[in-house]
Amino acid sequence: MGKAAKAKAGKKVAAAPLGDKKKKTKNNPLFEKTPKNFKLGGDIQPRRDLTRFVRWPQYIRLQRMKKIMLLRLKMPPAINQFNST
């Protein structure tokens, strides 16, 4: 063991003051938390973002495809394969 390791092992941390004890709150049985049940006949599932699965209008699809095509034209595929790793 080096000098630094011995110095750390010898130091003791001071005890916490008496006034800083945490108070435990009693659980009210009227408001118990129960886990949600998403099975059949259970809770309603949370809303999901379905924008990716929407059938978008033709002009939106065209402008997105055009942008991707122009980006691909700028960089050849032989070089672009290294961008995904």
Secondary structure, 3 states (H helix, E strand, C coil): CCHHHHHHHHCCCCCCCHHHCCCCCCCCHHHCCCCCCCCCCCCCCCCCCCHHHCCCCHHHHHHHHHHHHHHHHHCCHHHHCCCCC
